[in-house]
C-alpha cells in the first residue's frame, strides 16, 4: 500500500454537523502527548500513561464529602438531568504531535504484510478530573484550529481504553463489550485484513471524523445518554487517559498522523 503524505494546515473548526465530504465523514447517533508502541499486546482498559497536560485545565474544587458512591449509567443520567443539580465545566487542550513509521517486529507488532493490520503506535495525554465529579456530557471534543487531520492507515481514539471514535465500525465490533462500551485490545485487531471502504465508528452523539484516505477535522459531541456508561467508569478517578492509536500494514509511512490539538469541554456535577 502506498504511503499517504500528511499535511496539516490551520483553520477554524465550527462545531457543526455538516458532512465533511471528501475531507471526512459525519455520522450521528494544552497537554503534550507521550508516545509508545504499547508494550502490552492486549492493551488493558483503565491503564495510565506517562503523558501529562502541560496546560492548566479549569479544575474547580469538588465537594468536601468522601468518594462518590458507585452509580449505574441510569442513575448518572437521572443525576445529570436533575433540575437542582449545579453543572460545572472543565476545559482543557491536549496536543498530539505529528508522528510516522511503525515499529514492525517490536512491542507486540508483527512484521510488515501488505493489506493487514500488523502494527500500531500510540500517543497518550492525560485529562485531570475534578474531585467528586460525575461527568454528564462532552460538549466539545474538537481538533479546533488544526482542522485538517490526516492519518495512515487506520485510527482509534480511546478514553481510558474505551473507544470513542474509529476509522472502522467493523474493527470495533471485534472488541469486547463492557456495558455497551468497546474495550481497546490490540490482540483483536492484529492481523485483521484492511477494508476498502470502512464505515467510521462513533460511541454516540454527533461525530465528525476523517475517513480512511481522507482529510478533515475531528469533532465529537456526547450527552449523558451516550457518556453515562463511561462516566460510571471514571467515578473517583483523578485523571483519564486519552489515546490516539494509528495502525499500519507494511510501509515506512504507516502508523502516521499529522499533528493536532484536541480541545475538550466536559460538563459535570459534583456529587
N, C-alpha and C positions, 0 to 999 in steps of 0.2 A: 504494500500500500504506500502511495506517495506521501511524503511528509507534508503537512499543511503549514504554510508560512503564517506566522501570527502577527497581527498588528493591533495596537491598542491606541485609540485616539480619545481625546477628552470631549465630552459632550454633556448636555444636561438631560438627565433622565426624569421624565414625569412619571408619577406612579399611576399608570393608566392600564386599561385592559385592551389597548389596541393591539391587534396582531402584528407581529414583527415582520411578517412576510419572509423575504429571503434573509432577513437578519435574525430570525429567531422564531419561536413558536409561543403563542399564548394559549393557555388551556385553563379551564375553570375548575372548578368544583364549586483614637486610632492606635489599633494594635498591630503588631507585626507577627506574621505567621511563622512558625517553625516548620522545617521540612524534615521528612523522614521517608524511608522505604517501607515503613510499617513492619518492624521486625517480626511481629506475630502474624502468621499467615491468616489466622481466623481472628481478625481484629474484634475484640470483645466490646460490648456496649458499656458505656459509662467510664471508659478509661480516660485518665487525664493526660495532659501533654506538657511539653516543655515551653510552648509558645505562650506569650502573655501580652495583653494590650499595653502599648506604650502610652496611649492616651489616658485620660481620666474620665471614665463614663460617669454620667449623673447617677449617683448611687445614694438616694435618700435613706436615712436611717429607718430601720424596720421597727416593728413593735418591740415592747420591752418584755414580752412574755417569753415562754420557753419555746421549744421546737414546734413547728406546725404538725399537728397530728396527721396520720395518713388520711388521704382523701381519694375517693373514686373520681373518675372523669365526670360522672354525673353531678357529684357534689361540687366539683370545681365550677362547672357551668352554672349551677344554681348560685354559688357564692359570687361569681363574677357578674351575674345578672341582677343581683340584689340591689335595689334602688338605694339602699342606705350605705352600700359599700363605697369607700373612698378610693378611687382609682388614681394611680400614680404612673409616671412614665420614666423609663430608663432609656437613655440614648447613648450609643457608642458607635465607633467606627473601627473596623478591623481591616488590616492591609494584607493582601496576598501578593507577594512579588512575582514577577514572571519566572517561569521555570521551564526546563526542557530536558529531554532524554530520560529513558528508563534504565534502572539498574537491573538489566537482564541477568538472570542466573544468581541473584543475591537477594537477601531479605525476603524470602518467600516467593520471589518471582521466578518464572521459568525462562528458558531460552527463547529467542525470537522465532515466531512462527506466523507467517502471513495470514491475516483474517481471523485470528483468535486472541482473546484477552489473556495475554501471557505475563503482563507486568502492570503494576500500579505504583504510583507515588503519591505522597500525601503532604499537604501543608495544614497546619493547625494553629488556631488562635483561641484564646480564652475570653469568655464573657463573664465579667464579675456580676454576681447576682445580689440584690439587696437581701438583708436579713428578713426571715419570715415571709418572704414573698410568695404569692400564688400568681403565676403568670396566666393572664386572661387572654392575651392576644399578641400578635406581632403586626402592629400597624404598618411598619415599614421594614423591609429587608431588601435593600436596593443597592445596585452597583453604582448609583449616584453619578458622579462626574465621569467615571470610567465606563461609559455606556456601551462601548463596543468591545465585547469579550469574545475571544476565540480559543478553542482548545482542540487537542488531538490525543487519543481518539474519542473516548467517552468520559463523561464527568459525573460525579456524585457529590452532593453537598449533604453533610450529616450534622446533626446537633446531638451531642452525647452519644454518637454512633447510631442514631435513629435517622433514617433517610428523609430529608426534606424534599429534595428535588433531584432528578437524574435525567440523563440523556435517554434512558431506555426503561419503559414500563415492563417490558419482557424480562430484562435482567433483574429488576427489583422484585418481580414476582417469584424469583428463585430464592429470595432471602426469607429467613424465618420471621414469623409474626409474633408480636408481643402487644396484645390489646390494640390490634389494628395498626400498630407501628411496624415498619420493616427494619430489622436489625442488620446493620452492615456486617458482612462476613466475606472477606476476600476469597476464602476457600470455595464459596458457592459461585463466584464469578469467574474464577481462574479456569482457563482453557475453554470457556464458552465461545461459540462462534459469533462473529460480528453480524449485525443486521444491516441490510442495505438502507432501509428507511425506518429507523427506530422511532417509536412514539414516546415523547418525554413523559416522565412520571412526576406528579406533584402530590404531596401529602394531603392537600386540600386547599380550600380558599381560592384565591386568584393568583395565577403564576404566569410570569413571562420568563422564558429561558431559551437561549440559543440552542438549536438542534445540532445534530452531528453535521460537520462540514458547513456550519453556518456561523454568522457573526451577529452579535446583538447584546442587549443588556440582560441583567438578572433583576427581577422584581417579584417578590412574594408578599402576600397579604393573608395572614391567618387570623381568624377569630377564635373565640373559646371553643366553639364546636369542633374545630379542626385540631386545636392545640391541647385540648383538655387531657388526653392520654399522655402526651409528652410532658405537660405541666405537672402531672402527678409524679412522673419520674424525677422531676427536678426539685421537688419539695425538700427544703432544708439543705440544699446544696449552695455553696458559696460561689461557685463558678460552673460554667458549662463550656464544653469543648465544641468549637465549630471547625469542621474539617472540609477541605476541598481535595477530592481524590480524582486523579485522572489515570486512565488506563492506556495501554498500547499493545501493539502486536509484534512489530518487527523492525521499525525504523528508528534511526537515531533521534529524530524529532518527535517521537511519540512521548506520551506522559507529559505533555506540554500544555501550558495555558499562558495567555497574556496576563500582565499584572492588572490587578483591580482592587478597589476598596469595596467593603460591604458596610453600608450604613444601616444600623439596626435601631428600631424603636419598639420597645416592649411595653405593653400595658399590663399592669399588675396591681394587686391589692395586698395589703399586709394583714395577715390572718392572726 
